Amino acid sequence: MGKFKTTTTGSWTERRFVAPTAGANGRFAINYRVVSGGPSGANSDFIGIDLIRVLGPAPAANTTLVLMHDSVNATSTAKRKADRDSMRVYLSGLVGGYDLVTFDTNSALPSLAGYDRIIVQETSFDAIGCRYLGATARNNLTAWLNSGTPAARKTLIMIGADLGYNYSRANTGQDLNFAGQMLGIVYRLDNADPTPGTLVGERIDAGNSRNIASPVDAGYYPDGCGLSNGSYPLYRWVNQTVNDTLAAIGRYTANYEVRSMFADPRYFTGGSLLPTLTALINGALTAVNPLNNEVPMVYSLSQNYPNPFNPVTNIKFSIPAAGNVKLVIFDILGREVKTLLNDVKPAGNYVVDFNAAELSSGAYFYRLESGNFVETKKMLLVK
C-alpha cells in the first residue's frame, strides 16, 4: 500500500493491505502522529509518507502479435506509415490487446511461444531492406504454426499486396515451402485488378464487395494468386473467378489456420477496410460443398440441421440448372445479417456450413434465390 517512516532514525518500511479475496473491495485509513511534526516542527522533514501505491494483479499477457515493416527506414517511409496507421485505427477493436513489433529482412523475431494469433502486415514493393520476412523469421513462423494443436490452434494473418510476388515468385525472397505449403498460395499475376478495384467475398464476407484504389503514392500492386496444398478462396478479384487469380486465400488444418490477403491496407476506400479486416481476422468460414454428382430435377431448400443449433448448422439446397445462387441470413426484423453465398454454381446438390458464432441467440431466417426460385425458412440459434 505504501512506504512509511515511523522514527527519526528508522528507515522507510512498506506497509501492506491485502484484500481477503480476489476482486474484493476494501477501505483503509492512514493515521499517524509525529512528535514535533507539522509544517514548522523539528521532525517535519523526517517522518511521513514516502509514497502510496495500489497494487493489483499483473495484466494478462497479450496473445496477439502484430508484425509491421520497420517505419524508420528512409526509403518508402510515407507509404509504410500510411499502411501502419490504416491498420492501427481498427486493430484494438478487432483483437483487443496486442504486441507490436516492427521488422525488416534481417530482423530476428521475438519468442512466439505465448501467442495464439500473429498478424503480419507488409507494404508492397517496399525498400529491399524491409520488403519481406527473412529466412529465419519465416522458419520461426513455420515452427510456430506447426506447434499448434487441435485444442490450441494457431492463426496467422498475412496482409500485403506483394505476398505472392515476394514469396512465391522467383526472386531473392522466394520460399516455396512457406508460400505453397504453409500459406497455400501460388503467384499468378501482378496488378491483378486495375484501379479502382474490387474484392468480392467468397468463403468469408460472402457476396460482399470491398473497394480499393491506387493510393496517392501510386504504389498499387495487388497480386493475384492461385491455390495450393488444400487452400481455398477467401476473396476474388471482381474481374476474375474463384478458379483464376484470387485476392485472398485461406488454408485450414487441424493445428493451425492461415489467411492471406493481397492488398495493402492503404488501398481501401469508402469504408471498406474495416469490414474486410473484420472478415479476414475474425470472420467465420462459410463452406459450400457439393453433396454428390447427381443433377436434381427441381429447385429445393431444406430445413437446416441441427435446429435449434449452437453455433454451427448445415443448410442443403438443390439447383437443376447452372446460375447465380444467393443464400442470405436475416434477423427477426428482416435485416440482412450475413450473406453465405452469392456466386455462380453449376447444377447440383449442395450443403453450406453456417457458423453463427458472431450472432446473438434468437430466431433467424435464411433465403435462397436462384433463377426464378425463391424460398425462405426459419432457424433458431440457442447459445
BALOBA-1460 file (C-alpha; in Angstrom, 3 decimals):
// residues 383
<rec num="1" residu="m" x="0.000" y="0.000" z="0.000"/>
<rec num="2" residu="g" x="2.802" y="2.422" z="0.796"/>
<rec num="3" residu="k" x="6.101" y="3.188" z="2.481"/>
<rec num="4" residu="f" x="6.289" y="4.882" z="5.851"/>
<rec num="5" residu="k" x="8.935" y="6.172" z="8.253"/>
<rec num="6" residu="t" x="7.979" y="5.805" z="11.887"/>
<rec num="7" residu="t" x="11.043" y="7.167" z="13.745"/>
<rec num="8" residu="t" x="13.602" y="9.886" z="13.102"/>
<rec num="9" residu="t" x="16.360" y="7.315" z="12.870"/>
<rec num="10" residu="g" x="14.460" y="4.466" z="11.246"/>
<rec num="11" residu="s" x="14.295" y="3.510" z="7.583"/>
<rec num="12" residu="w" x="11.344" y="3.682" z="5.264"/>
<rec num="13" residu="t" x="9.302" y="0.494" z="5.564"/>
<rec num="14" residu="e" x="6.483" y="-0.872" z="3.460"/>
<rec num="15" residu="r" x="3.049" y="-1.467" z="4.934"/>
<rec num="16" residu="r" x="0.510" y="-3.585" z="3.049"/>
<rec num="17" residu="f" x="-3.238" y="-4.057" z="2.995"/>
<rec num="18" residu="v" x="-4.316" y="-7.295" z="1.315"/>
<rec num="19" residu="a" x="-7.866" y="-7.879" z="0.103"/>
<rec num="20" residu="p" x="-9.275" y="-11.123" z="1.542"/>
<rec num="21" residu="t" x="-10.320" y="-12.415" z="-1.881"/>
<rec num="22" residu="a" x="-9.639" y="-11.539" z="-5.484"/>
<rec num="23" residu="g" x="-11.842" y="-8.678" z="-6.589"/>
<rec num="24" residu="a" x="-12.911" y="-7.785" z="-3.040"/>
<rec num="25" residu="n" x="-13.458" y="-4.156" z="-2.079"/>
<rec num="26" residu="g" x="-11.640" y="-2.682" z="0.874"/>
<rec num="27" residu="r" x="-11.111" y="0.586" z="2.717"/>
<rec num="28" residu="f" x="-8.147" y="1.738" z="4.722"/>
<rec num="29" residu="a" x="-7.140" y="4.878" z="6.594"/>
<rec num="30" residu="i" x="-3.700" y="6.298" z="7.281"/>
<rec num="31" residu="n" x="-3.387" y="7.698" z="10.802"/>
<rec num="32" residu="y" x="-0.029" y="8.689" z="12.187"/>
<rec num="33" residu="r" x="1.241" y="11.180" z="14.808"/>
<rec num="34" residu="v" x="4.591" y="12.931" z="14.642"/>
<rec num="35" residu="v" x="6.154" y="14.469" z="17.742"/>
<rec num="36" residu="s" x="7.337" y="17.965" z="16.836"/>
<rec num="37" residu="g" x="5.898" y="17.477" z="13.388"/>
<rec num="38" residu="g" x="3.737" y="19.869" z="11.438"/>
<rec num="39" residu="p" x="4.818" y="22.482" z="8.905"/>
<rec num="40" residu="s" x="7.347" y="24.140" z="11.259"/>
<rec num="41" residu="g" x="8.189" y="21.208" z="13.559"/>
<rec num="42" residu="a" x="11.708" y="19.931" z="14.048"/>
<rec num="43" residu="n" x="10.763" y="16.487" z="12.735"/>
<rec num="44" residu="s" x="8.627" y="17.566" z="9.778"/>
<rec num="45" residu="d" x="11.289" y="16.513" z="7.270"/>
<rec num="46" residu="f" x="11.979" y="13.120" z="8.782"/>
<rec num="47" residu="i" x="8.701" y="11.358" z="9.409"/>
<rec num="48" residu="g" x="5.833" y="10.838" z="6.985"/>
<rec num="49" residu="i" x="4.612" y="9.090" z="3.887"/>
<rec num="50" residu="d" x="7.052" y="8.425" z="1.073"/>
<rec num="51" residu="l" x="4.522" y="7.108" z="-1.474"/>
<rec num="52" residu="i" x="1.176" y="5.448" z="-1.833"/>
<rec num="53" residu="r" x="0.613" y="2.749" z="-4.424"/>
<rec num="54" residu="v" x="-2.288" y="0.426" z="-5.020"/>
<rec num="55" residu="l" x="-1.256" y="-2.919" z="-6.406"/>
<rec num="56" residu="g" x="-3.461" y="-5.197" z="-8.444"/>
<rec num="57" residu="p" x="-2.896" y="-8.419" z="-10.356"/>
<rec num="58" residu="a" x="-0.432" y="-8.263" z="-13.219"/>
<rec num="59" residu="p" x="-2.191" y="-7.646" z="-16.544"/>
<rec num="60" residu="a" x="-2.757" y="-10.710" z="-18.692"/>
<rec num="61" residu="a" x="-0.196" y="-11.180" z="-21.426"/>
<rec num="62" residu="n" x="-1.362" y="-10.367" z="-24.944"/>
<rec num="63" residu="t" x="-1.957" y="-13.399" z="-27.146"/>
<rec num="64" residu="t" x="-1.861" y="-11.477" z="-30.457"/>
<rec num="65" residu="l" x="1.395" y="-10.317" z="-32.039"/>
<rec num="66" residu="v" x="1.350" y="-7.760" z="-34.868"/>
<rec num="67" residu="l" x="4.410" y="-7.545" z="-37.146"/>
<rec num="68" residu="m" x="4.794" y="-4.488" z="-39.390"/>
<rec num="69" residu="h" x="7.549" y="-3.124" z="-41.598"/>
<rec num="70" residu="d" x="10.214" y="-1.038" z="-39.889"/>
<rec num="71" residu="s" x="8.882" y="2.524" z="-40.149"/>
<rec num="72" residu="v" x="12.257" y="4.241" z="-39.674"/>
<rec num="73" residu="n" x="13.831" y="3.003" z="-42.892"/>
<rec num="74" residu="a" x="14.381" y="6.118" z="-45.025"/>
<rec num="75" residu="t" x="13.008" y="4.697" z="-48.276"/>
<rec num="76" residu="s" x="9.234" y="4.258" z="-48.670"/>
<rec num="77" residu="t" x="8.585" y="5.672" z="-45.195"/>
<rec num="78" residu="a" x="5.393" y="7.560" z="-46.126"/>
<rec num="79" residu="k" x="3.508" y="4.609" z="-47.594"/>
<rec num="80" residu="r" x="4.745" y="2.302" z="-44.845"/>
<rec num="81" residu="k" x="3.383" y="4.663" z="-42.201"/>
<rec num="82" residu="a" x="0.124" y="5.030" z="-44.138"/>
<rec num="83" residu="d" x="-0.353" y="1.245" z="-44.033"/>
<rec num="84" residu="r" x="0.567" y="1.128" z="-40.353"/>
<rec num="85" residu="d" x="-1.822" y="3.926" z="-39.410"/>
<rec num="86" residu="s" x="-4.656" y="2.460" z="-41.503"/>
<rec num="87" residu="m" x="-4.324" y="-0.835" z="-39.636"/>
<rec num="88" residu="r" x="-3.941" y="0.555" z="-36.133"/>
<rec num="89" residu="v" x="-7.190" y="2.533" z="-36.337"/>
<rec num="90" residu="y" x="-9.086" y="-0.763" z="-36.127"/>
<rec num="91" residu="l" x="-6.783" y="-3.376" z="-34.599"/>
<rec num="92" residu="s" x="-7.647" y="-2.837" z="-30.932"/>
<rec num="93" residu="g" x="-11.350" y="-3.156" z="-31.663"/>
<rec num="94" residu="l" x="-10.776" y="-6.383" z="-33.583"/>
<rec num="95" residu="v" x="-8.243" y="-8.223" z="-31.432"/>
<rec num="96" residu="g" x="-8.155" y="-6.389" z="-28.087"/>
<rec num="97" residu="g" x="-4.673" y="-6.013" z="-26.654"/>
<rec num="98" residu="y" x="-1.738" y="-6.829" z="-28.900"/>
<rec num="99" residu="d" x="2.038" y="-6.552" z="-29.000"/>
<rec num="100" residu="l" x="3.506" y="-4.592" z="-31.926"/>
<rec num="101" residu="v" x="6.952" y="-5.391" z="-33.342"/>
<rec num="102" residu="t" x="8.496" y="-3.855" z="-36.459"/>
<rec num="103" residu="f" x="10.730" y="-5.899" z="-38.733"/>
<rec num="104" residu="d" x="12.969" y="-5.793" z="-41.780"/>
<rec num="105" residu="t" x="14.514" y="-8.604" z="-43.831"/>
<rec num="106" residu="n" x="17.245" y="-9.133" z="-41.232"/>
<rec num="107" residu="s" x="15.124" y="-8.924" z="-38.082"/>
<rec num="108" residu="a" x="15.043" y="-11.705" z="-35.508"/>
<rec num="109" residu="l" x="11.514" y="-12.249" z="-34.257"/>
<rec num="110" residu="p" x="10.771" y="-12.290" z="-30.524"/>
<rec num="111" residu="s" x="9.728" y="-15.524" z="-28.872"/>
<rec num="112" residu="l" x="6.403" y="-16.598" z="-30.383"/>
<rec num="113" residu="a" x="5.584" y="-19.178" z="-27.717"/>
<rec num="114" residu="g" x="2.898" y="-17.165" z="-25.900"/>
<rec num="115" residu="y" x="0.912" y="-16.088" z="-28.966"/>
<rec num="116" residu="d" x="-2.213" y="-17.700" z="-30.416"/>
<rec num="117" residu="r" x="-2.508" y="-15.292" z="-33.345"/>
<rec num="118" residu="i" x="0.073" y="-13.414" z="-35.405"/>
<rec num="119" residu="i" x="-0.794" y="-10.687" z="-37.916"/>
<rec num="120" residu="v" x="1.880" y="-9.758" z="-40.458"/>
<rec num="121" residu="q" x="1.386" y="-6.562" z="-42.480"/>
<rec num="122" residu="e" x="3.794" y="-5.897" z="-45.349"/>
<rec num="123" residu="t" x="3.896" y="-2.841" z="-47.605"/>
<rec num="124" residu="s" x="4.079" y="-3.704" z="-51.312"/>
<rec num="125" residu="f" x="7.256" y="-3.037" z="-53.300"/>
<rec num="126" residu="d" x="8.884" y="-1.596" z="-50.202"/>
<rec num="127" residu="a" x="12.564" y="-0.818" z="-49.791"/>
<rec num="128" residu="i" x="14.527" y="-4.012" z="-50.414"/>
<rec num="129" residu="g" x="15.846" y="-3.954" z="-46.845"/>
<rec num="130" residu="c" x="12.384" y="-4.397" z="-45.346"/>
<rec num="131" residu="r" x="10.326" y="-5.856" z="-48.168"/>
<rec num="132" residu="y" x="9.640" y="-9.303" z="-46.695"/>
<rec num="133" residu="l" x="10.308" y="-11.606" z="-43.760"/>
<rec num="134" residu="g" x="13.836" y="-13.024" z="-43.764"/>
<rec num="135" residu="a" x="14.504" y="-16.755" z="-43.957"/>
<rec num="136" residu="t" x="14.984" y="-17.148" z="-40.199"/>
<rec num="137" residu="a" x="11.749" y="-15.291" z="-39.453"/>
<rec num="138" residu="r" x="9.861" y="-17.444" z="-41.971"/>
<rec num="139" residu="n" x="11.251" y="-20.596" z="-40.365"/>
<rec num="140" residu="n" x="10.198" y="-19.298" z="-36.948"/>
<rec num="141" residu="l" x="6.648" y="-18.696" z="-38.163"/>
<rec num="142" residu="t" x="6.518" y="-22.155" z="-39.739"/>
<rec num="143" residu="a" x="7.661" y="-23.782" z="-36.488"/>
<rec num="144" residu="w" x="5.135" y="-21.722" z="-34.533"/>
<rec num="145" residu="l" x="2.274" y="-22.808" z="-36.797"/>
<rec num="146" residu="n" x="3.318" y="-26.446" z="-36.508"/>
<rec num="147" residu="s" x="3.352" y="-26.127" z="-32.705"/>
<rec num="148" residu="g" x="-0.418" y="-25.701" z="-32.694"/>
<rec num="149" residu="t" x="-2.735" y="-28.465" z="-31.537"/>
<rec num="150" residu="p" x="-6.456" y="-29.105" z="-32.081"/>
<rec num="151" residu="a" x="-7.076" y="-27.727" z="-28.589"/>
<rec num="152" residu="a" x="-4.747" y="-24.731" z="-29.023"/>
<rec num="153" residu="r" x="-4.745" y="-23.864" z="-32.692"/>
<rec num="154" residu="k" x="-2.573" y="-21.101" z="-34.160"/>
<rec num="155" residu="t" x="-3.809" y="-18.434" z="-36.595"/>
<rec num="156" residu="l" x="-1.564" y="-16.500" z="-38.994"/>
<rec num="157" residu="i" x="-2.961" y="-13.488" z="-40.876"/>
<rec num="158" residu="m" x="-0.806" y="-12.183" z="-43.761"/>
<rec num="159" residu="i" x="-1.680" y="-8.805" z="-45.328"/>
<rec num="160" residu="g" x="0.189" y="-7.255" z="-48.245"/>
<rec num="161" residu="a" x="-0.249" y="-6.681" z="-51.967"/>
<rec num="162" residu="d" x="3.094" y="-8.349" z="-52.764"/>
<rec num="163" residu="l" x="2.830" y="-11.535" z="-50.704"/>
<rec num="164" residu="g" x="2.766" y="-13.709" z="-53.821"/>
<rec num="165" residu="y" x="5.419" y="-11.603" z="-55.553"/>
<rec num="166" residu="n" x="7.710" y="-11.762" z="-52.527"/>
<rec num="167" residu="y" x="7.457" y="-15.414" z="-51.503"/>
<rec num="168" residu="s" x="6.194" y="-17.421" z="-54.496"/>
<rec num="169" residu="r" x="7.743" y="-15.647" z="-57.494"/>
<rec num="170" residu="a" x="11.368" y="-16.370" z="-58.421"/>
<rec num="171" residu="n" x="13.325" y="-13.648" z="-56.580"/>
<rec num="172" residu="t" x="15.575" y="-13.218" z="-53.561"/>
<rec num="173" residu="g" x="12.719" y="-13.765" z="-51.109"/>
<rec num="174" residu="q" x="11.265" y="-16.834" z="-52.797"/>
<rec num="175" residu="d" x="10.348" y="-19.585" z="-50.348"/>
<rec num="176" residu="l" x="8.164" y="-22.200" z="-51.993"/>
<rec num="177" residu="n" x="7.689" y="-24.163" z="-48.770"/>
<rec num="178" residu="f" x="6.484" y="-21.109" z="-46.858"/>
<rec num="179" residu="a" x="4.339" y="-19.835" z="-49.758"/>
<rec num="180" residu="g" x="3.000" y="-23.039" z="-51.294"/>
<rec num="181" residu="q" x="2.878" y="-25.427" z="-48.329"/>
<rec num="182" residu="m" x="2.172" y="-23.152" z="-45.361"/>
<rec num="183" residu="l" x="0.284" y="-20.177" z="-46.867"/>
<rec num="184" residu="g" x="-1.213" y="-22.258" z="-49.683"/>
<rec num="185" residu="i" x="-0.571" y="-19.616" z="-52.389"/>
<rec num="186" residu="v" x="0.992" y="-19.638" z="-55.865"/>
<rec num="187" residu="y" x="1.913" y="-16.347" z="-57.541"/>
<rec num="188" residu="r" x="-0.014" y="-15.743" z="-60.785"/>
<rec num="189" residu="l" x="-0.187" y="-12.069" z="-61.642"/>
<rec num="190" residu="d" x="0.911" y="-8.602" z="-60.552"/>
<rec num="191" residu="n" x="-1.703" y="-5.808" z="-60.639"/>
<rec num="192" residu="a" x="-4.447" y="-8.429" z="-60.753"/>
<rec num="193" residu="d" x="-7.292" y="-5.880" z="-60.631"/>
<rec num="194" residu="p" x="-6.954" y="-2.469" z="-62.320"/>
<rec num="195" residu="t" x="-7.552" y="0.596" z="-60.163"/>
<rec num="196" residu="p" x="-10.162" y="1.203" z="-58.929"/>
<rec num="197" residu="g" x="-10.544" y="-2.438" z="-57.983"/>
<rec num="198" residu="t" x="-12.975" y="-4.611" z="-56.065"/>
<rec num="199" residu="l" x="-12.619" y="-7.683" z="-53.874"/>
<rec num="200" residu="v" x="-15.652" y="-9.989" z="-53.678"/>
<rec num="201" residu="g" x="-16.082" y="-12.213" z="-50.614"/>
<rec num="202" residu="e" x="-16.171" y="-15.972" z="-51.088"/>
<rec num="203" residu="r" x="-15.597" y="-18.181" z="-48.021"/>
<rec num="204" residu="i" x="-15.635" y="-15.099" z="-45.764"/>
<rec num="205" residu="d" x="-17.673" y="-11.913" z="-46.234"/>
<rec num="206" residu="a" x="-19.536" y="-13.926" z="-48.883"/>
<rec num="207" residu="g" x="-21.017" y="-11.936" z="-51.749"/>
<rec num="208" residu="n" x="-19.934" y="-8.539" z="-50.420"/>
<rec num="209" residu="s" x="-17.814" y="-6.166" z="-52.496"/>
<rec num="210" residu="r" x="-14.912" y="-4.214" z="-50.938"/>
<rec num="211" residu="n" x="-13.332" y="-1.377" z="-52.888"/>
<rec num="212" residu="i" x="-9.702" y="-0.391" z="-53.374"/>
<rec num="213" residu="a" x="-7.905" y="2.216" z="-55.484"/>
<rec num="214" residu="s" x="-4.386" y="3.359" z="-56.227"/>
<rec num="215" residu="p" x="-3.133" y="5.454" z="-53.282"/>
<rec num="216" residu="v" x="-1.556" y="8.902" z="-53.613"/>
<rec num="217" residu="d" x="1.921" y="7.332" z="-53.629"/>
<rec num="218" residu="a" x="0.937" y="5.278" z="-56.710"/>
<rec num="219" residu="g" x="2.348" y="2.099" z="-55.155"/>
<rec num="220" residu="y" x="-0.512" y="-0.060" z="-56.427"/>
<rec num="221" residu="y" x="0.499" y="-3.714" z="-56.905"/>
<rec num="222" residu="p" x="-2.330" y="-6.056" z="-55.806"/>
<rec num="223" residu="d" x="-1.252" y="-9.632" z="-56.539"/>
<rec num="224" residu="g" x="-3.416" y="-12.381" z="-57.917"/>
<rec num="225" residu="c" x="-2.598" y="-15.856" z="-56.589"/>
<rec num="226" residu="g" x="-3.733" y="-19.420" z="-57.137"/>
<rec num="227" residu="l" x="-4.478" y="-22.226" z="-54.682"/>
<rec num="228" residu="s" x="-2.006" y="-24.761" z="-53.299"/>
<rec num="229" residu="n" x="-1.897" y="-27.567" z="-50.734"/>
<rec num="230" residu="g" x="-5.618" y="-27.663" z="-49.952"/>
<rec num="231" residu="s" x="-6.162" y="-23.906" z="-49.716"/>
<rec num="232" residu="y" x="-9.440" y="-22.197" z="-50.660"/>
<rec num="233" residu="p" x="-10.624" y="-18.771" z="-51.892"/>
<rec num="234" residu="l" x="-11.472" y="-16.074" z="-49.326"/>
<rec num="235" residu="y" x="-11.854" y="-13.149" z="-51.750"/>
<rec num="236" residu="r" x="-11.680" y="-12.995" z="-55.532"/>
<rec num="237" residu="w" x="-10.999" y="-10.002" z="-57.740"/>
<rec num="238" residu="v" x="-14.198" y="-8.816" z="-59.378"/>
<rec num="239" residu="n" x="-12.713" y="-9.337" z="-62.848"/>
<rec num="240" residu="q" x="-11.591" y="-12.899" z="-62.025"/>
<rec num="241" residu="t" x="-13.263" y="-16.160" z="-60.981"/>
<rec num="242" residu="v" x="-12.598" y="-18.389" z="-57.979"/>
<rec num="243" residu="n" x="-10.662" y="-20.689" z="-60.333"/>
<rec num="244" residu="d" x="-8.391" y="-17.891" z="-61.509"/>
<rec num="245" residu="t" x="-6.247" y="-15.297" z="-59.725"/>
<rec num="246" residu="l" x="-7.547" y="-14.608" z="-56.208"/>
<rec num="247" residu="a" x="-7.462" y="-11.589" z="-53.888"/>
<rec num="248" residu="a" x="-7.239" y="-13.584" z="-50.634"/>
<rec num="249" residu="i" x="-6.611" y="-17.231" z="-49.830"/>
<rec num="250" residu="g" x="-7.060" y="-19.359" z="-46.710"/>
<rec num="251" residu="r" x="-5.674" y="-22.673" z="-45.558"/>
<rec num="252" residu="y" x="-7.050" y="-24.675" z="-42.628"/>
<rec num="253" residu="t" x="-5.505" y="-27.650" z="-40.830"/>
<rec num="254" residu="a" x="-6.252" y="-29.395" z="-37.545"/>
<rec num="255" residu="n" x="-3.482" y="-27.437" z="-35.814"/>
<rec num="256" residu="y" x="-3.473" y="-24.018" z="-37.493"/>
<rec num="257" residu="e" x="-5.135" y="-21.666" z="-39.956"/>
<rec num="258" residu="v" x="-3.561" y="-19.169" z="-42.365"/>
<rec num="259" residu="r" x="-5.352" y="-16.324" z="-44.175"/>
<rec num="260" residu="s" x="-3.501" y="-14.193" z="-46.745"/>
<rec num="261" residu="m" x="-4.805" y="-11.052" z="-48.476"/>
<rec num="262" residu="f" x="-3.061" y="-9.471" z="-51.469"/>
<rec num="263" residu="a" x="-3.874" y="-5.791" z="-50.943"/>
<rec num="264" residu="d" x="-2.203" y="-3.114" z="-48.823"/>
<rec num="265" residu="p" x="-4.346" y="-1.509" z="-46.071"/>
<rec num="266" residu="r" x="-3.998" y="1.994" z="-47.549"/>
<rec num="267" residu="y" x="-5.628" y="0.836" z="-50.825"/>
<rec num="268" residu="f" x="-9.103" y="0.500" z="-49.303"/>
<rec num="269" residu="t" x="-11.657" y="3.225" z="-49.977"/>
<rec num="270" residu="g" x="-15.183" y="4.153" z="-48.932"/>
<rec num="271" residu="g" x="-15.022" y="2.478" z="-45.539"/>
<rec num="272" residu="s" x="-14.090" y="-0.923" z="-46.998"/>
<rec num="273" residu="l" x="-11.053" y="-1.579" z="-44.805"/>
<rec num="274" residu="l" x="-12.887" y="-2.253" z="-41.526"/>
<rec num="275" residu="p" x="-15.329" y="-4.901" z="-42.834"/>
<rec num="276" residu="t" x="-12.511" y="-6.542" z="-44.792"/>
<rec num="277" residu="l" x="-10.228" y="-6.729" z="-41.747"/>
<rec num="278" residu="t" x="-13.147" y="-7.915" z="-39.624"/>
<rec num="279" residu="a" x="-13.826" y="-10.785" z="-42.014"/>
<rec num="280" residu="l" x="-10.152" y="-11.597" z="-42.527"/>
<rec num="281" residu="i" x="-9.251" y="-11.624" z="-38.828"/>
<rec num="282" residu="n" x="-12.459" y="-12.779" z="-37.141"/>
<rec num="283" residu="g" x="-14.844" y="-13.925" z="-39.860"/>
<rec num="284" residu="a" x="-16.156" y="-17.482" z="-39.683"/>
<rec num="285" residu="l" x="-15.622" y="-19.609" z="-42.775"/>
<rec num="286" residu="t" x="-18.545" y="-20.474" z="-44.988"/>
<rec num="287" residu="a" x="-18.058" y="-23.876" z="-46.607"/>
<rec num="288" residu="v" x="-20.115" y="-24.664" z="-49.732"/>
<rec num="289" residu="n" x="-19.629" y="-28.255" z="-50.882"/>
<rec num="290" residu="p" x="-21.357" y="-30.494" z="-53.420"/>
<rec num="291" residu="l" x="-23.213" y="-33.438" z="-51.857"/>
<rec num="292" residu="n" x="-22.945" y="-35.818" z="-54.815"/>
<rec num="293" residu="n" x="-22.657" y="-35.927" z="-58.625"/>
<rec num="294" residu="e" x="-26.383" y="-36.093" z="-59.283"/>
<rec num="295" residu="v" x="-28.317" y="-33.364" z="-61.089"/>
<rec num="296" residu="p" x="-31.661" y="-32.629" z="-59.375"/>
<rec num="297" residu="m" x="-34.915" y="-32.179" z="-61.253"/>
<rec num="298" residu="v" x="-36.224" y="-29.234" z="-59.227"/>
<rec num="299" residu="y" x="-35.025" y="-26.382" z="-57.026"/>
<rec num="300" residu="s" x="-35.262" y="-27.021" z="-53.292"/>
<rec num="301" residu="l" x="-34.153" y="-25.628" z="-49.952"/>
<rec num="302" residu="s" x="-34.017" y="-27.965" z="-46.945"/>
<rec num="303" residu="q" x="-34.556" y="-27.211" z="-43.283"/>
<rec num="304" residu="n" x="-31.235" y="-26.560" z="-41.585"/>
<rec num="305" residu="y" x="-29.829" y="-29.317" z="-39.377"/>
<rec num="306" residu="p" x="-29.447" y="-29.319" z="-36.458"/>
<rec num="307" residu="n" x="-32.163" y="-26.892" z="-35.480"/>
<rec num="308" residu="p" x="-32.016" y="-25.387" z="-32.881"/>
<rec num="309" residu="f" x="-28.224" y="-25.113" z="-33.197"/>
<rec num="310" residu="n" x="-25.166" y="-23.652" z="-31.448"/>
<rec num="311" residu="p" x="-23.291" y="-22.276" z="-33.273"/>
<rec num="312" residu="v" x="-22.881" y="-24.436" z="-36.420"/>
<rec num="313" residu="t" x="-25.601" y="-25.806" z="-38.666"/>
<rec num="314" residu="n" x="-25.875" y="-27.198" z="-42.213"/>
<rec num="315" residu="i" x="-28.145" y="-25.891" z="-44.962"/>
<rec num="316" residu="k" x="-28.772" y="-28.080" z="-48.013"/>
<rec num="317" residu="f" x="-30.131" y="-26.892" z="-51.345"/>
<rec num="318" residu="s" x="-30.516" y="-28.153" z="-54.910"/>
<rec num="319" residu="i" x="-30.444" y="-26.314" z="-58.247"/>
<rec num="320" residu="p" x="-31.347" y="-28.092" z="-61.522"/>
<rec num="321" residu="a" x="-29.582" y="-25.504" z="-63.728"/>
<rec num="322" residu="a" x="-26.359" y="-23.542" z="-63.513"/>
<rec num="323" residu="g" x="-26.779" y="-19.964" z="-62.378"/>
<rec num="324" residu="n" x="-26.130" y="-17.438" z="-59.675"/>
<rec num="325" residu="v" x="-27.069" y="-18.671" z="-56.217"/>
<rec num="326" residu="k" x="-27.634" y="-16.292" z="-53.304"/>
<rec num="327" residu="l" x="-28.113" y="-17.560" z="-49.752"/>
<rec num="328" residu="v" x="-28.702" y="-14.828" z="-47.169"/>
<rec num="329" residu="i" x="-29.371" y="-14.786" z="-43.403"/>
<rec num="330" residu="f" x="-31.886" y="-12.281" z="-41.925"/>
<rec num="331" residu="d" x="-32.718" y="-11.454" z="-38.317"/>
<rec num="332" residu="i" x="-36.232" y="-11.453" z="-36.875"/>
<rec num="333" residu="l" x="-36.730" y="-7.822" z="-38.027"/>
<rec num="334" residu="g" x="-35.872" y="-8.701" z="-41.601"/>
<rec num="335" residu="r" x="-32.433" y="-7.104" z="-41.557"/>
<rec num="336" residu="e" x="-29.734" y="-8.854" z="-43.581"/>
<rec num="337" residu="v" x="-27.018" y="-10.030" z="-41.192"/>
<rec num="338" residu="k" x="-24.876" y="-12.317" z="-43.355"/>
<rec num="339" residu="t" x="-24.508" y="-13.444" z="-46.958"/>
<rec num="340" residu="l" x="-23.422" y="-17.075" z="-47.064"/>
<rec num="341" residu="l" x="-23.257" y="-17.412" z="-50.828"/>
<rec num="342" residu="n" x="-23.548" y="-15.134" z="-53.836"/>
<rec num="343" residu="d" x="-21.859" y="-16.816" z="-56.786"/>
<rec num="344" residu="v" x="-22.439" y="-18.827" z="-59.941"/>
<rec num="345" residu="k" x="-22.771" y="-22.549" z="-59.276"/>
<rec num="346" residu="p" x="-23.269" y="-25.476" z="-61.660"/>
<rec num="347" residu="a" x="-26.388" y="-27.629" z="-61.359"/>
<rec num="348" residu="g" x="-26.194" y="-29.934" z="-58.366"/>
<rec num="349" residu="n" x="-26.926" y="-30.647" z="-54.723"/>
<rec num="350" residu="y" x="-25.009" y="-28.607" z="-52.135"/>
<rec num="351" residu="v" x="-24.513" y="-28.207" z="-48.407"/>
<rec num="352" residu="v" x="-23.472" y="-24.977" z="-46.712"/>
<rec num="353" residu="d" x="-21.797" y="-24.991" z="-43.311"/>
<rec num="354" residu="f" x="-23.023" y="-21.934" z="-41.414"/>
<rec num="355" residu="n" x="-21.141" y="-20.808" z="-38.285"/>
<rec num="356" residu="a" x="-23.155" y="-18.262" z="-36.287"/>
<rec num="357" residu="a" x="-20.531" y="-17.694" z="-33.591"/>
<rec num="358" residu="e" x="-20.711" y="-13.911" z="-34.013"/>
<rec num="359" residu="l" x="-24.524" y="-13.742" z="-33.795"/>
<rec num="360" residu="s" x="-26.735" y="-13.497" z="-30.715"/>
<rec num="361" residu="s" x="-29.255" y="-16.124" z="-29.696"/>
<rec num="362" residu="g" x="-32.628" y="-15.862" z="-31.393"/>
<rec num="363" residu="a" x="-34.705" y="-16.680" z="-34.443"/>
<rec num="364" residu="y" x="-33.263" y="-16.084" z="-37.905"/>
<rec num="365" residu="f" x="-34.415" y="-16.646" z="-41.468"/>
<rec num="366" residu="y" x="-32.413" y="-17.896" z="-44.432"/>
<rec num="367" residu="r" x="-33.443" y="-17.260" z="-48.034"/>
<rec num="368" residu="l" x="-32.265" y="-18.973" z="-51.214"/>
<rec num="369" residu="e" x="-32.537" y="-17.215" z="-54.594"/>
<rec num="370" residu="s" x="-31.550" y="-18.815" z="-57.896"/>
<rec num="371" residu="g" x="-33.157" y="-18.183" z="-61.271"/>
<rec num="372" residu="n" x="-36.855" y="-17.616" z="-60.587"/>
<rec num="373" residu="f" x="-36.740" y="-19.723" z="-57.413"/>
<rec num="374" residu="v" x="-37.021" y="-18.013" z="-54.007"/>
<rec num="375" residu="e" x="-37.650" y="-19.809" z="-50.718"/>
<rec num="376" residu="t" x="-37.243" y="-18.803" z="-47.067"/>
<rec num="377" residu="k" x="-37.031" y="-20.928" z="-43.927"/>
<rec num="378" residu="k" x="-36.682" y="-20.230" z="-40.210"/>
<rec num="379" residu="m" x="-33.971" y="-21.426" z="-37.835"/>
<rec num="380" residu="l" x="-33.224" y="-20.971" z="-34.129"/>
<rec num="381" residu="l" x="-29.832" y="-20.164" z="-32.642"/>
<rec num="382" residu="v" x="-29.581" y="-21.072" z="-28.918"/>
<rec num="383" residu="k" x="-26.354" y="-20.277" z="-27.075"/>
